[in-house]
């Protein structure tokens, strides 16, 4: 069992009790913590916290279907990667699920190694999403260390303006702009202007930056 497996939770949503138990045994034997749910409603109502993980999701569930659950979770904070496992899938539904971001679309019965490979891929995707989120949070924290004047200088620098142009725009001296610029570079941990511009591009995709 590796550390990523030990920390991760595989959420199995299937209305067939025997299938849930079978999948839980398989996943547990492979080193995964597993939680099971008989319906989409019970999954949504559960307190899942923010643990790393993924879903093994049946397509034909009572009430909300697997695809409808996927739609409901798409774009939601902390949405987990999904591996569909169904006994009555079709190509059209599979294509739709994959386009909507599913990691895999498997049909029952499935070979254990195939399912475990898909679960591993889903957990890797979740880990990558979390890594990007951590990096974005760190970058945003650096940005929030800037004073209001440093942010103005930052905007000028990443906008390609020279120190004199920034000084004229802000009504201050070139010397003052250079001092603020040095603080911006230090606080943003940028090694060069090109590096600062790359960080600015990444920041532009972070909601609520300012």
C-alpha positions in Angstrom: 0.0 0.0 0.0 1.5 3.4 -0.9 0.9 6.6 0.9 -1.4 8.0 -1.8 -3.6 5.0 -1.5 -3.6 5.1 2.2 -4.8 8.7 2.2 -7.4 8.4 -0.5 -11.0 7.3 -0.3 -12.8 5.5 -3.2 -16.5 6.3 -3.1 -18.5 3.5 -4.7 -22.1 4.4 -5.7 -24.1 1.4 -6.9 -27.6 0.3 -6.1 -26.7 -3.4 -6.2 -25.7 -4.4 -2.7 -23.7 -7.5 -3.8 -21.8 -5.4 -6.3 -21.0 -2.7 -3.7 -19.7 -5.3 -1.3 -17.7 -7.0 -4.1 -16.1 -3.7 -5.2 -15.4 -2.7 -1.6 -13.6 -6.0 -0.9 -11.5 -5.7 -4.1 -10.6 -2.0 -3.4 -9.8 -2.7 0.3 -7.6 -5.6 -0.7 -5.7 -3.3 -3.0 -5.1 -0.8 -0.2 -7.8 1.7 -0.7 -10.2 3.1 1.9 -13.7 2.6 0.5 -17.1 4.1 1.3 -20.3 2.8 -0.4 -23.6 4.4 -1.2 -26.8 2.8 -2.7 -27.9 6.0 -4.4 -26.8 9.4 -5.7 -28.9 11.0 -3.0 -27.1 9.2 -0.2 -23.7 10.1 -1.7 -24.7 13.8 -1.9 -26.0 13.8 1.7 -22.9 12.2 3.1 -20.3 14.2 4.9 -17.3 13.4 2.7 -14.9 16.0 4.0 -12.1 17.0 1.7 -10.1 13.8 1.6 -8.4 12.9 -1.7 -10.3 10.3 -3.6 -12.4 9.4 -6.6 -15.8 7.8 -7.4 -16.7 4.4 -8.9 -20.2 5.3 -10.2 -23.0 3.1 -11.5 -25.0 4.5 -14.4 -28.5 3.2 -13.7 -29.2 4.4 -10.2 -32.6 4.8 -8.5 -33.7 8.5 -8.7 -30.8 10.6 -9.9 -28.8 8.6 -12.5 -25.1 8.4 -12.6 -24.8 10.8 -15.5 -27.1 13.2 -13.7 -24.9 13.0 -10.6 -21.9 13.7 -12.8 -23.6 16.8 -14.2 -24.6 17.9 -10.7 -20.9 17.7 -9.5 -19.3 19.2 -12.6 -17.6 22.4 -11.6 -18.4 22.0 -8.0 -15.7 22.7 -5.4 -13.9 19.5 -4.6 -15.6 17.5 -7.3 -14.1 14.0 -7.5 -12.9 12.2 -10.6 -15.3 9.6 -11.8 -14.9 6.1 -13.1 -18.2 4.8 -14.5 -19.0 1.1 -14.0 -22.2 0.0 -15.5 -24.0 -3.1 -16.7 -26.1 -1.3 -19.3 -23.9 1.3 -20.9 -24.0 2.4 -24.5 -21.5 4.2 -26.8 -23.4 7.4 -26.8 -23.7 7.6 -23.0 -20.0 6.6 -22.7 -18.9 9.3 -25.1 -21.0 11.9 -23.2 -19.6 10.9 -19.9 -16.0 11.0 -21.1 -16.5 14.4 -22.7 -17.9 15.6 -19.4 -14.7 14.6 -17.7 -15.0 11.0 -16.6 -11.7 9.2 -16.3 -13.1 5.9 -17.7 -16.3 4.2 -18.7 -16.3 0.5 -17.9 -18.9 -2.2 -18.3 -19.7 -5.1 -15.9 -18.3 -7.6 -15.4 -14.9 -5.9 -15.3 -11.6 -7.4 -14.7 -10.1 -6.4 -11.3 -6.9 -5.2 -12.9 -8.8 -3.0 -15.3 -10.9 -1.4 -12.6 -7.8 -0.9 -10.3 -5.9 0.8 -13.2 -8.8 3.1 -13.8 -9.1 3.9 -10.0 -5.4 4.6 -10.0 -5.7 7.0 -12.9 -8.6 8.8 -11.2 -6.7 9.2 -8.0 -3.7 10.6 -10.0 -6.0 13.1 -11.6 -7.4 14.2 -8.2 -3.8 14.5 -6.8 -2.9 16.7 -9.8 -5.9 18.9 -9.3 -5.1 19.3 -5.6 -1.4 20.1 -6.5 -2.5 22.8 -8.9 -4.9 24.2 -6.3 -2.2 24.3 -3.7 0.1 26.1 -6.1 -2.6 28.6 -7.0 -3.3 29.3 -3.3 0.4 29.9 -2.6 0.7 32.2 -5.5 -2.4 34.1 -4.4 -1.0 34.4 -0.9 2.1 36.0 -2.3 0.1 38.5 -4.3 -1.9 39.5 -1.2 1.4 40.5 0.5 1.8 43.3 -2.0 0.7 46.8 -0.9 -1.7 48.8 -3.0 1.2 50.8 -4.5 3.2 47.6 -5.2 0.2 46.1 -7.0 0.1 49.2 -9.2 3.8 48.8 -10.0 3.2 45.1 -10.5 0.5 45.8 -13.1 2.8 48.2 -14.9 5.7 45.8 -15.0 3.7 42.8 -16.3 2.0 45.2 -18.7 5.4 45.8 -20.3 5.9 49.4 -19.1 9.3 50.9 -18.4 10.1 52.3 -15.0 9.8 55.9 -16.3 6.3 55.2 -17.8 5.1 53.7 -14.5 6.6 56.6 -12.5 4.8 59.1 -14.8 1.5 57.2 -14.5 1.7 57.0 -10.7 3.1 60.5 -10.3 6.2 59.4 -8.5 9.9 59.1 -9.1 11.8 56.4 -11.0 13.7 55.7 -7.8 10.5 55.0 -5.9 9.2 52.8 -8.7 12.5 50.8 -8.6 12.2 50.3 -4.9 8.6 49.1 -5.2 9.6 46.9 -8.1 12.3 45.2 -6.1 9.7 44.5 -3.3 7.3 43.1 -5.9 10.0 40.7 -7.2 10.9 39.6 -3.7 7.4 39.1 -2.5 6.3 37.3 -5.6 9.5 35.2 -5.6 10.1 36.1 -9.2 13.7 35.8 -10.5 13.1 38.0 -13.6 10.5 40.1 -15.3 9.8 37.1 -17.6 9.2 35.0 -14.5 6.9 37.6 -13.1 4.9 37.7 -16.3 4.5 34.0 -16.2 3.2 34.2 -12.6 0.8 36.9 -13.6 -0.6 34.7 -16.4 -1.2 32.0 -13.8 -2.8 34.5 -11.4 -5.2 35.7 -14.1 -6.9 32.4 -13.8 -7.3 32.5 -10.1 -10.8 33.7 -9.1 -10.9 36.5 -6.6 -7.3 37.5 -7.1 -7.8 41.1 -6.0 
